[in-house]
C-alpha cells in the first residue's frame, strides 16, 4: 500500500467524520448526525486499521481543542456523557472494517451486517459510558428505561438506515478504490 495515499485517506475520513458531526437532520429529542455514516464507510473502504485510525485522529483533534465534536471540544469533553459514543465509533469502525474485509467480493448484505455489528458496539460503549458519567461524575444516576429510551430507542432508527446506505455506498465505492490502488 502507498503510505501517502493511506495518510490522505485517513485524513479525509477524519475530516468527513468531523463534517458529519455538523450535518444534522432535525428530529425531535435526539440529535441525528451523519457521523455514523462516515465511520462505517471508513471501516468498509479503509479497512479495520486505517478506518479505526481515522476515527482516532478525529477524536484526538477534538480533544486537543478543535471544535469538531457535535457538542464541544477539548480535554474536558471526556466528561461529557456522550463521549462513550466516540469511543464506540473507533471500536465499531475497527470491527466493521474487519467484518467487511472478509471474503473477496463485498455484498450489500455482508456490508450491512458489518455495519450493524459496528452500530451495536457504538451503542454499547455509548450507553455504558453515559450511565457511568451520570452515576459517578454527575452523581444523579439514570434509570435503565430512561437510558434505553433516550440513548438507544429514539436514536437507533436513523442509524439503522445509515447501515443500509453505507452498505450500498460501500459496494459501489470499494471496486473504484481497489481499481485506483491497482493503477498506483
C-alpha positions, 0 to 999 in steps of 0.5 A: 500500500502507498503510505501517502495515499493511506495518510490522505485517506485517513485524513479525509475520513477524519475530516468527513467524520468531523463534517458529519458531526455538523450535518444534522437532520432535525428530529425531535429529542435526539440529535441525528448526525451523519457521523455514523455514516462516515465511520462505517464507510471508513471501516468498509473502504479503509479497512479495520486499521486505517478506518479505526485510525481515522476515527482516532485522529478525529477524536484526538483533534477534538480533544486537543481543542478543535471544535469538531465534536457535535457538542464541544471540544477539548480535554474536558469533553471526556466528561461529557456523557456522550463521549462513550459514543466516540469511543464506540465509533473507533471500536465499531469502525475497527470491527466493521472494517474487519467484518467487511474485509472478509471474503473477496467480493463485498455484498450489500448484505455482508456490508450491512451486517458489518455495519450493524455489528459496528452500530451495536458496539457504538451503542454499547460503549455509548450507553455504558459510558453515559450511565457511568458519567451520570452515576459517578461524575454527575452523581444523579444516576439514570434509570435503565428505561430512561437510558434505553429510551433516550440513548438507544430507542429514539436514536437507533432508527436513523442509524439503522438506515445509515447501515443500509446506505453505507452498505450500498455506498460501500459496494459501489465505492470499494471496486473504484478504490481497489481499481485506483490502488491497482493503477498506483 
